Amino acid sequence: MDKKIFDISDKIKKEDETLGLQLVPQDVEPAETKGDVNYWRSFKELYKDPEFTKAKKSEFTKEQLEKPDINKMPGFSRRKFLALFSASAALAAAGCNDYRDKGEIITYNKKPEEVTVGRPNYYASTGVCGCAVLVKTREGRPIKVDGNPEHPIGRGKICSICQGSIMSLYDPDRLREPIFRGARGIENFKWESVDDSVINVLKNAKQIAVVSGAITSPTFKKVLDEFVAAYPAAKVYSYEVFNNASGVSAWQKCYGTRTMPVVKLDEAKIILALESDFLESNPNHIEYMRMFSSNRDVMSGREFNRLYSIEGGVTITGMNADYRMRLRTDMIEEFTLCLIGEFLGGKKLSPYAGDVKYTNVIGKNNLADFVKKNNLDKKIIDNLVSDLHKNQGESFVMAGDKLPESTHIAINFLNEILGNTKLYSTEAAGAEVMPLSPKNDIDALVNDMKSGRIDAVIHLDTNPVYNFAASYKYADALKSVKVKIAMCEIANETSAMCDYVLPINTTFEGWGDSKTRTGLVTLQQPVVNPLFNTRQKE
């Protein structure tokens, strides 16, 4: 062999001895030699282990090398073996499979003119969250929900809730018949009997409470008004677990109206999100997501926007930010006041800078001290202040729904100082068909229920037993109400405590409308007949 190879092997040997590795003895005979290369399959073969040598010699016995006697073999052919094996495999598969009867396929006796077998039909409608949707159907069966590309707000984009709402239509846990829970237990009712008994209860009730979610339908609002006119003892309470009530209230105090304009986010070069997840949970997040991403298209040739996110928890917006900093939610307001003080005192960007009633309050907050106290990245904060200063009128500060009213007011003032009001749309604003009930009204409702002043309560597709805070003790208050009614698609914690549980249609089985933007109403149409004995909640 080449002398160089031995030199290399000696170096390897010395390194292995240094590492404490066991080396292969040089006097071991190679297991198999081909040219200058030795091949072995195991250490026993390499070291010529006696057991391995014995096993290798007995690998093929004399009997194994002899030709078999065909006459002594059983009369079982290969074809018969394969046939029996296939039959047993099919039997095992059939026996272990939980086969579901999918019904019988029957062709159209009289085919609808608009239906072509194998080709889908699309219906424009409104989703459960108010998004404009296109429902894809095959032979009358809805199978997919997508955004309506011709709608001026979504332009083909919808939220995940609307996209997954098709699952509620075929949910096996859906209520199928009206239920009455009385002294004899749970029993199915006919709608005629429900109408008579419920109307009798409402006529004799001294006080009626209707608990609903956010109302975005003008038609539904009219139905509720007519209901209150027919039963003057009734009062409607509306709530949402996640809402922007503090932002709307702050906007009303700042500008005298409850309709907040749409922000032209596609024109903003710098965006500061303060505890704001405007890409996921903002009331207008579908449109804002589209606007924000329009300035992130590498093929458009436009300059990218820059997103700063300051938040207490992890959000979708924070994960997509160019710069993200963690800050406790209760410190956001102080940080906003520090930014205002920076622009009024140091930068003096606004005519408000010389006003003593502003500078006396804001001057107590120093941005440098705040950054040091909360361990924020000074370099990022300096870049943020510089970007907001350079892009006056082309930047925007987004406020999150979790922030209190006072923080929203401070952020509105910060946008005023920076001239960001130029990004407020003069053509589009959010529409409020019916305001959510304030906290005082919800508190009064629970207190009236506990005291027994409310005779009947109707839950319109809501679950306050689960949604309300534990301090309300809504379940205990509900026990003091004489007649409890729940209208829902699926049984929940509230319906489990109600006397009447009435099944309602999904958004795919009824008519309706939605108004989430001024001057724009989106219609809802049924794409399938009600699958069960349900009614539309209106």
ZASE-120152 format. One record per residue (C-alpha): residue number from 1; residue in three letters; y, x, z. Coordinates in steps of 0.02 Angstrom, whole numbers, always signed. Example, Ala and Ser with C-alpha at 12.3 -4.5 7.8 and 13.67 -1.06 7.14 Angstrom:
# ZASE-120152
- 1,Ala,-225,+615,+390
- 2,Ser,-53,+684,+357
***
This chain:
# ZASE-120152
- 1,Met,+0,+0,+0
- 2,Asp,+180,+53,-21
- 3,Lys,+247,+168,+115
- 4,Lys,+404,+59,+131
- 5,Ile,+300,-89,+183
- 6,Phe,+224,+11,+325
- 7,Asp,+396,+67,+380
- 8,Ile,+455,-114,+388
- 9,Ser,+299,-167,+483
- 10,Asp,+328,-27,+610
- 11,Lys,+505,-91,+640
- 12,Ile,+440,-267,+663
- 13,Lys,+305,-201,+781
- 14,Lys,+436,-114,+889
- 15,Glu,+547,-271,+894
- 16,Asp,+398,-380,+941
- 17,Glu,+348,-261,+1080
- 18,Thr,+527,-269,+1145
- 19,Leu,+517,-460,+1147
- 20,Gly,+347,-454,+1232
- 21,Leu,+250,-528,+1086
- 22,Gln,+65,-495,+1060
- 23,Leu,+34,-400,+899
- 24,Val,-114,-420,+785
- 25,Pro,-229,-267,+798
- 26,Gln,-220,-157,+644
- 27,Asp,-409,-126,+641
- 28,Val,-454,-309,+615
- 29,Glu,-543,-338,+453
- 30,Pro,-456,-459,+338
- 31,Ala,-539,-631,+322
- 32,Glu,-512,-639,+136
- 33,Thr,-434,-512,+22
- 34,Lys,-352,-546,-145
- 35,Gly,-270,-390,-211
- 36,Asp,-157,-323,-73
- 37,Val,-135,-492,+15
- 38,Asn,-244,-553,+161
- 39,Tyr,-276,-740,+186
- 40,Trp,-339,-824,+344
- 41,Arg,-335,-1004,+403
- 42,Ser,-346,-983,+592
- 43,Phe,-344,-850,+727
- 44,Lys,-531,-872,+753
- 45,Glu,-557,-828,+570
- 46,Leu,-436,-681,+584
- 47,Tyr,-524,-609,+737
- 48,Lys,-700,-648,+673
- 49,Asp,-741,-761,+819
- 50,Pro,-932,-780,+837
- 51,Glu,-920,-969,+854
- 52,Phe,-819,-982,+695
- 53,Thr,-941,-869,+602
- 54,Lys,-1089,-974,+660
- 55,Ala,-1003,-1137,+612
- 56,Lys,-958,-1067,+442
- 57,Lys,-1138,-1017,+406
- 58,Ser,-1204,-1190,+455
- 59,Glu,-1073,-1286,+354
- 60,Phe,-1199,-1330,+219
- 61,Thr,-1379,-1352,+281
- 62,Lys,-1533,-1344,+174
- 63,Glu,-1553,-1533,+178
- 64,Gln,-1373,-1559,+124
- 65,Leu,-1396,-1449,-28
- 66,Glu,-1551,-1542,-88
- 67,Lys,-1535,-1682,-215
- 68,Pro,-1556,-1855,-132
- 69,Asp,-1707,-1964,-174
- 70,Ile,-1643,-2121,-257
- 71,Asn,-1801,-2219,-215
- 72,Lys,-1772,-2195,-28
- 73,Met,-1592,-2260,-36
- 74,Pro,-1558,-2444,+13
- 75,Gly,-1534,-2568,-127
- 76,Phe,-1347,-2591,-100
- 77,Ser,-1242,-2560,-255
- 78,Arg,-1065,-2495,-259
- 79,Arg,-1003,-2654,-342
- 80,Lys,-1079,-2762,-205
- 81,Phe,-1002,-2650,-71
- 82,Leu,-827,-2666,-147
- 83,Ala,-847,-2854,-165
- 84,Leu,-896,-2876,+19
- 85,Phe,-760,-2756,+76
- 86,Ser,-625,-2850,-22
- 87,Ala,-685,-3018,+45
- 88,Ser,-683,-2957,+226
- 89,Ala,-509,-2883,+204
- 90,Ala,-443,-3046,+132
- 91,Leu,-524,-3145,+274
- 92,Ala,-448,-3030,+404
- 93,Ala,-275,-3043,+325
- 94,Ala,-285,-3233,+316
- 95,Gly,-349,-3250,+493
- 96,Cys,-215,-3137,+569
- 97,Asn,-69,-3208,+470
- 98,Asp,+39,-3346,+544
- 99,Tyr,+60,-3443,+382
- 100,Arg,+201,-3569,+377
- 101,Asp,+192,-3719,+265
- 102,Lys,+349,-3706,+158
- 103,Gly,+328,-3880,+90
- 104,Glu,+299,-3943,-84
- 105,Ile,+411,-3900,-228
- 106,Ile,+459,-4057,-323
- 107,Thr,+560,-4052,-483
- 108,Tyr,+714,-4158,-510
- 109,Asn,+677,-4337,-557
- 110,Lys,+857,-4355,-611
- 111,Lys,+941,-4186,-615
- 112,Pro,+1127,-4180,-570
- 113,Glu,+1233,-4136,-720
- 114,Glu,+1320,-3990,-634
- 115,Val,+1158,-3908,-575
- 116,Thr,+1062,-3784,-683
- 117,Val,+900,-3727,-606
- 118,Gly,+908,-3541,-568
- 119,Arg,+1098,-3530,-582
- 120,Pro,+1207,-3541,-425
- 121,Asn,+1355,-3657,-399
- 122,Tyr,+1511,-3607,-303
- 123,Tyr,+1622,-3720,-198
- 124,Ala,+1795,-3674,-132
- 125,Ser,+1814,-3723,+49
- 126,Thr,+1880,-3668,+219
- 127,Gly,+1778,-3569,+345
- 128,Val,+1759,-3599,+530
- 129,Cys,+1902,-3477,+569
- 130,Gly,+2018,-3545,+435
- 131,Cys,+1977,-3414,+303
- 132,Ala,+1973,-3469,+121
- 133,Val,+1792,-3454,+65
- 134,Leu,+1678,-3478,-84
- 135,Val,+1509,-3553,-37
- 136,Lys,+1366,-3505,-151
- 137,Thr,+1231,-3638,-172
- 138,Arg,+1066,-3645,-265
- 139,Glu,+999,-3817,-311
- 140,Gly,+1109,-3894,-176
- 141,Arg,+1064,-3768,-39
- 142,Pro,+1206,-3659,+30
- 143,Ile,+1146,-3479,+41
- 144,Lys,+1301,-3364,+48
- 145,Val,+1482,-3366,+104
- 146,Asp,+1611,-3250,+24
- 147,Gly,+1799,-3243,+14
- 148,Asn,+1899,-3339,-115
- 149,Pro,+1981,-3209,-229
- 150,Glu,+2112,-3335,-288
- 151,His,+2178,-3372,-113
- 152,Pro,+2350,-3293,-85
- 153,Ile,+2311,-3233,+93
- 154,Gly,+2134,-3167,+95
- 155,Arg,+2117,-3128,-92
- 156,Gly,+1929,-3121,-77
- 157,Lys,+1921,-3050,+101
- 158,Ile,+1852,-3149,+249
- 159,Cys,+1809,-3113,+430
- 160,Ser,+1633,-3076,+491
- 161,Ile,+1624,-3242,+586
- 162,Cys,+1649,-3344,+427
- 163,Gln,+1529,-3234,+330
- 164,Gly,+1393,-3261,+460
- 165,Ser,+1429,-3447,+486
- 166,Ile,+1296,-3493,+358
- 167,Met,+1168,-3455,+494
- 168,Ser,+1231,-3600,+600
- 169,Leu,+1186,-3723,+462
- 170,Tyr,+1000,-3679,+472
- 171,Asp,+994,-3638,+658
- 172,Pro,+831,-3712,+728
- 173,Asp,+919,-3743,+895
- 174,Arg,+1044,-3865,+821
- 175,Leu,+1057,-4034,+904
- 176,Arg,+981,-4169,+794
- 177,Glu,+1006,-4333,+887
- 178,Pro,+1131,-4401,+1014
- 179,Ile,+1070,-4373,+1191
- 180,Phe,+1106,-4470,+1351
- 181,Arg,+1070,-4392,+1520
- 182,Gly,+1053,-4531,+1647
- 183,Ala,+950,-4587,+1796
- 184,Arg,+794,-4597,+1688
- 185,Gly,+817,-4420,+1628
- 186,Ile,+858,-4360,+1452
- 187,Glu,+834,-4486,+1314
- 188,Asn,+885,-4501,+1131
- 189,Phe,+1019,-4627,+1090
- 190,Lys,+1070,-4715,+931
- 191,Trp,+1249,-4691,+873
- 192,Glu,+1281,-4878,+887
- 193,Ser,+1236,-4875,+1071
- 194,Val,+1341,-4719,+1097
- 195,Asp,+1493,-4802,+1018
- 196,Asp,+1480,-4957,+1127
- 197,Ser,+1452,-4866,+1292
- 198,Val,+1581,-4728,+1263
- 199,Ile,+1717,-4849,+1205
- 200,Asn,+1683,-4956,+1359
- 201,Val,+1704,-4802,+1470
- 202,Leu,+1867,-4751,+1385
- 203,Lys,+1942,-4925,+1401
- 204,Asn,+1912,-4928,+1589
- 205,Ala,+1961,-4746,+1622
- 206,Lys,+2123,-4716,+1717
- 207,Gln,+2141,-4537,+1654
- 208,Ile,+2053,-4452,+1507
- 209,Ala,+2051,-4267,+1466
- 210,Val,+2010,-4199,+1292
- 211,Val,+1969,-4013,+1295
- 212,Ser,+1981,-3932,+1124
- 213,Gly,+1995,-3761,+1045
- 214,Ala,+2142,-3703,+940
- 215,Ile,+2192,-3840,+818
- 216,Thr,+2239,-3776,+645
- 217,Ser,+2203,-3936,+549
- 218,Pro,+2349,-4056,+520
- 219,Thr,+2225,-4198,+490
- 220,Phe,+2133,-4164,+653
- 221,Lys,+2301,-4159,+743
- 222,Lys,+2341,-4331,+671
- 223,Val,+2172,-4399,+729
- 224,Leu,+2206,-4337,+905
- 225,Asp,+2380,-4415,+903
- 226,Glu,+2303,-4581,+851
- 227,Phe,+2172,-4564,+989
- 228,Val,+2308,-4537,+1120
- 229,Ala,+2403,-4687,+1050
- 230,Ala,+2246,-4796,+1066
- 231,Tyr,+2210,-4731,+1242
- 232,Pro,+2376,-4689,+1327
- 233,Ala,+2281,-4620,+1478
- 234,Ala,+2216,-4476,+1371
- 235,Lys,+2289,-4300,+1364
- 236,Val,+2235,-4157,+1249
- 237,Tyr,+2210,-3981,+1317
- 238,Ser,+2179,-3838,+1195
- 239,Tyr,+2130,-3659,+1234
- 240,Glu,+2060,-3503,+1153
- 241,Val,+1973,-3359,+1241
- 242,Phe,+2067,-3232,+1134
- 243,Asn,+2243,-3281,+1082
- 244,Asn,+2417,-3213,+1054
- 245,Ala,+2506,-3332,+1172
- 246,Ser,+2605,-3191,+1256
- 247,Gly,+2665,-3125,+1088
- 248,Val,+2719,-3298,+1028
- 249,Ser,+2810,-3332,+1192
- 250,Ala,+2899,-3164,+1181
- 251,Trp,+2949,-3197,+1001
- 252,Gln,+3021,-3366,+1051
- 253,Lys,+3126,-3286,+1188
- 254,Cys,+3187,-3151,+1069
- 255,Tyr,+3219,-3253,+912
- 256,Gly,+3214,-3436,+965
- 257,Thr,+3063,-3489,+863
- 258,Arg,+2875,-3489,+887
- 259,Thr,+2832,-3448,+705
- 260,Met,+2807,-3261,+691
- 261,Pro,+2837,-3189,+516
- 262,Val,+2705,-3091,+423
- 263,Val,+2733,-2903,+426
- 264,Lys,+2735,-2818,+256
- 265,Leu,+2618,-2684,+316
- 266,Asp,+2588,-2617,+140
- 267,Glu,+2768,-2554,+140
- 268,Ala,+2753,-2464,+307
- 269,Lys,+2735,-2274,+296
- 270,Ile,+2713,-2251,+484
- 271,Ile,+2618,-2375,+594
- 272,Leu,+2608,-2363,+783
- 273,Ala,+2475,-2477,+860
- 274,Leu,+2504,-2502,+1046
- 275,Glu,+2343,-2578,+1117
- 276,Ser,+2334,-2669,+951
- 277,Asp,+2173,-2692,+853
- 278,Phe,+2261,-2766,+701
- 279,Leu,+2115,-2717,+588
- 280,Glu,+1990,-2821,+686
- 281,Ser,+2056,-2954,+806
- 282,Asn,+2237,-2988,+759
- 283,Pro,+2267,-3171,+708
- 284,Asn,+2314,-3107,+535
- 285,His,+2193,-2959,+531
- 286,Ile,+2113,-3003,+363
- 287,Glu,+2279,-2988,+271
- 288,Tyr,+2335,-2838,+373
- 289,Met,+2172,-2750,+337
- 290,Arg,+2200,-2774,+151
- 291,Met,+2381,-2716,+162
- 292,Phe,+2338,-2563,+266
- 293,Ser,+2195,-2508,+153
- 294,Ser,+2303,-2527,-3
- 295,Asn,+2397,-2369,+51
- 296,Arg,+2235,-2275,+78
- 297,Asp,+2169,-2283,-100
- 298,Val,+2149,-2107,-169
- 299,Met,+2145,-2175,-347
- 300,Ser,+2312,-2266,-336
- 301,Gly,+2417,-2108,-327
- 302,Arg,+2522,-2181,-186
- 303,Glu,+2569,-2083,-32
- 304,Phe,+2453,-2117,+116
- 305,Asn,+2523,-2207,+267
- 306,Arg,+2502,-2129,+440
- 307,Leu,+2426,-2225,+585
- 308,Tyr,+2453,-2183,+769
- 309,Ser,+2349,-2278,+896
- 310,Ile,+2380,-2279,+1084
- 311,Glu,+2255,-2386,+1178
- 312,Gly,+2151,-2399,+1335
- 313,Gly,+1985,-2441,+1254
- 314,Val,+1897,-2401,+1092
- 315,Thr,+1942,-2515,+946
- 316,Ile,+1912,-2520,+759
- 317,Thr,+2095,-2481,+730
- 318,Gly,+2088,-2331,+847
- 319,Met,+1935,-2262,+758
- 320,Asn,+2028,-2271,+592
- 321,Ala,+2188,-2193,+658
- 322,Asp,+2252,-2024,+604
- 323,Tyr,+2304,-1989,+784
- 324,Arg,+2227,-2080,+931
- 325,Met,+2276,-2060,+1114
- 326,Arg,+2202,-2145,+1265
- 327,Leu,+2322,-2227,+1386
- 328,Arg,+2295,-2360,+1517
- 329,Thr,+2347,-2533,+1459
- 330,Asp,+2464,-2558,+1606
- 331,Met,+2558,-2399,+1555
- 332,Ile,+2598,-2458,+1378
- 333,Glu,+2759,-2545,+1431
- 334,Glu,+2826,-2389,+1517
- 335,Phe,+2783,-2286,+1364
- 336,Thr,+2877,-2411,+1253
- 337,Leu,+3030,-2399,+1366
- 338,Cys,+3020,-2209,+1356
- 339,Leu,+3021,-2219,+1166
- 340,Ile,+3170,-2337,+1171
- 341,Gly,+3261,-2217,+1287
- 342,Glu,+3221,-2072,+1170
- 343,Phe,+3301,-2161,+1021
- 344,Leu,+3448,-2235,+1116
- 345,Gly,+3487,-2079,+1216
- 346,Gly,+3433,-1926,+1116
- 347,Lys,+3428,-1991,+937
- 348,Lys,+3558,-2129,+955
- 349,Leu,+3491,-2227,+809
- 350,Ser,+3564,-2395,+851
- 351,Pro,+3728,-2479,+898
- 352,Tyr,+3636,-2526,+1059
- 353,Ala,+3649,-2341,+1110
- 354,Gly,+3824,-2362,+1177
- 355,Asp,+3790,-2524,+1271
- 356,Val,+3785,-2490,+1458
- 357,Lys,+3674,-2638,+1500
- 358,Tyr,+3536,-2560,+1394
- 359,Thr,+3559,-2377,+1433
- 360,Asn,+3564,-2406,+1622
- 361,Val,+3392,-2486,+1618
- 362,Ile,+3310,-2379,+1484
- 363,Gly,+3387,-2217,+1546
- 364,Lys,+3272,-2212,+1697
- 365,Asn,+3122,-2180,+1584
- 366,Asn,+3101,-2004,+1518
- 367,Leu,+2974,-1974,+1380
- 368,Ala,+2941,-1791,+1422
- 369,Asp,+2903,-1833,+1603
- 370,Phe,+2791,-1976,+1550
- 371,Val,+2692,-1866,+1430
- 372,Lys,+2665,-1735,+1565
- 373,Lys,+2618,-1862,+1698
- 374,Asn,+2487,-1948,+1589
- 375,Asn,+2417,-1790,+1508
- 376,Leu,+2462,-1844,+1332
- 377,Asp,+2465,-1723,+1187
- 378,Lys,+2647,-1667,+1176
- 379,Lys,+2628,-1607,+997
- 380,Ile,+2565,-1778,+938
- 381,Ile,+2704,-1869,+1032
- 382,Asp,+2835,-1755,+954
- 383,Asn,+2763,-1790,+781
- 384,Leu,+2765,-1977,+819
- 385,Val,+2948,-1975,+871
- 386,Ser,+2992,-1870,+719
- 387,Asp,+2899,-1987,+600
- 388,Leu,+2981,-2143,+673
- 389,His,+3151,-2058,+662
- 390,Lys,+3128,-2005,+480
- 391,Asn,+3056,-2171,+422
- 392,Gln,+3178,-2297,+492
- 393,Gly,+3149,-2465,+410
- 394,Glu,+2984,-2403,+338
- 395,Ser,+2885,-2396,+500
- 396,Phe,+2819,-2528,+617
- 397,Val,+2757,-2542,+797
- 398,Met,+2612,-2664,+819
- 399,Ala,+2586,-2748,+987
- 400,Gly,+2414,-2800,+1048
- 401,Asp,+2365,-2972,+1111
- 402,Lys,+2314,-2903,+1282
- 403,Leu,+2491,-2846,+1323
- 404,Pro,+2600,-2956,+1434
- 405,Glu,+2755,-3047,+1375
- 406,Ser,+2876,-2916,+1443
- 407,Thr,+2790,-2778,+1342
- 408,His,+2799,-2882,+1183
- 409,Ile,+2986,-2906,+1212
- 410,Ala,+3009,-2717,+1232
- 411,Ile,+2912,-2684,+1072
- 412,Asn,+3016,-2813,+978
- 413,Phe,+3171,-2721,+1038
- 414,Leu,+3098,-2553,+983
- 415,Asn,+3071,-2621,+807
- 416,Glu,+3251,-2683,+808
- 417,Ile,+3315,-2510,+854
- 418,Leu,+3214,-2426,+717
- 419,Gly,+3270,-2552,+586
- 420,Asn,+3091,-2609,+557
- 421,Thr,+3146,-2791,+543
- 422,Lys,+3160,-2754,+355
- 423,Leu,+2970,-2769,+350
- 424,Tyr,+2971,-2949,+413
- 425,Ser,+2926,-3065,+269
- 426,Thr,+3057,-3196,+229
- 427,Glu,+2931,-3302,+134
- 428,Ala,+2777,-3310,+244
- 429,Ala,+2757,-3345,+430
- 430,Gly,+2617,-3402,+541
- 431,Ala,+2603,-3590,+562
- 432,Glu,+2566,-3673,+729
- 433,Val,+2498,-3848,+705
- 434,Met,+2477,-3877,+891
- 435,Pro,+2524,-3751,+1027
- 436,Leu,+2390,-3695,+1149
- 437,Ser,+2403,-3770,+1322
- 438,Pro,+2496,-3657,+1445
- 439,Lys,+2407,-3592,+1598
- 440,Asn,+2497,-3718,+1709
- 441,Asp,+2419,-3863,+1612
- 442,Ile,+2244,-3788,+1626
- 443,Asp,+2269,-3764,+1813
- 444,Ala,+2327,-3944,+1831
- 445,Leu,+2175,-4004,+1731
- 446,Val,+2052,-3916,+1845
- 447,Asn,+2141,-3978,+2002
- 448,Asp,+2141,-4158,+1938
- 449,Met,+1955,-4145,+1900
- 450,Lys,+1917,-4079,+2074
- 451,Ser,+2017,-4219,+2156
- 452,Gly,+1927,-4353,+2054
- 453,Arg,+2082,-4415,+1964
- 454,Ile,+2003,-4391,+1793
- 455,Asp,+1873,-4522,+1749
- 456,Ala,+1815,-4453,+1581
- 457,Val,+1821,-4283,+1497
- 458,Ile,+1778,-4249,+1314
- 459,His,+1736,-4072,+1259
- 460,Leu,+1771,-4052,+1073
- 461,Asp,+1656,-3910,+1022
- 462,Thr,+1709,-3805,+1172
- 463,Asn,+1617,-3723,+1316
- 464,Pro,+1741,-3703,+1461
- 465,Val,+1601,-3684,+1591
- 466,Tyr,+1562,-3518,+1507
- 467,Asn,+1735,-3472,+1440
- 468,Phe,+1846,-3505,+1591
- 469,Ala,+1866,-3373,+1725
- 470,Ala,+1752,-3389,+1877
- 471,Ser,+1904,-3420,+1988
- 472,Tyr,+1929,-3590,+1904
- 473,Lys,+1757,-3651,+1961
- 474,Tyr,+1756,-3769,+1815
- 475,Ala,+1572,-3813,+1838
- 476,Asp,+1607,-3876,+2015
- 477,Ala,+1760,-3972,+1955
- 478,Leu,+1657,-4053,+1817
- 479,Lys,+1538,-4128,+1945
- 480,Ser,+1680,-4236,+2013
- 481,Val,+1712,-4319,+1843
- 482,Lys,+1627,-4488,+1819
- 483,Val,+1586,-4477,+1633
- 484,Lys,+1565,-4311,+1545
- 485,Ile,+1549,-4297,+1354
- 486,Ala,+1508,-4144,+1251
- 487,Met,+1521,-4137,+1062
- 488,Cys,+1439,-3979,+996
- 489,Glu,+1320,-3906,+867
- 490,Ile,+1207,-3815,+991
- 491,Ala,+1174,-3851,+1174
- 492,Asn,+1276,-3739,+1291
- 493,Glu,+1321,-3719,+1474
- 494,Thr,+1448,-3862,+1468
- 495,Ser,+1335,-3985,+1377
- 496,Ala,+1199,-3953,+1507
- 497,Met,+1313,-4037,+1635
- 498,Cys,+1370,-4183,+1526
- 499,Asp,+1306,-4362,+1519
- 500,Tyr,+1330,-4382,+1331
- 501,Val,+1285,-4239,+1215
- 502,Leu,+1336,-4284,+1037
- 503,Pro,+1287,-4174,+888
- 504,Ile,+1422,-4134,+761
- 505,Asn,+1425,-4070,+583
- 506,Thr,+1452,-3890,+533
- 507,Thr,+1596,-3841,+421
- 508,Phe,+1475,-3851,+273
- 509,Glu,+1439,-4036,+305
- 510,Gly,+1610,-4115,+326
- 511,Trp,+1787,-4131,+260
- 512,Gly,+1939,-4049,+335
- 513,Asp,+2089,-3938,+310
- 514,Ser,+2175,-3789,+390
- 515,Lys,+2354,-3730,+400
- 516,Thr,+2379,-3553,+464
- 517,Arg,+2529,-3509,+356
- 518,Thr,+2692,-3601,+323
- 519,Gly,+2689,-3696,+158
- 520,Leu,+2502,-3671,+132
- 521,Val,+2357,-3788,+172
- 522,Thr,+2176,-3742,+136
- 523,Leu,+2054,-3884,+106
- 524,Gln,+1876,-3897,+171
- 525,Gln,+1743,-3993,+75
- 526,Pro,+1559,-4027,+113
- 527,Val,+1436,-3928,+8
- 528,Val,+1280,-4016,+75
- 529,Asn,+1239,-4182,+156
- 530,Pro,+1214,-4176,+346
- 531,Leu,+1042,-4106,+378
- 532,Phe,+1020,-4203,+541
- 533,Asn,+1085,-4361,+623
- 534,Thr,+1255,-4284,+660
- 535,Arg,+1436,-4337,+642
- 536,Gln,+1599,-4249,+604
- 537,Lys,+1693,-4220,+767
- 538,Glu,+1851,-4299,+698
***
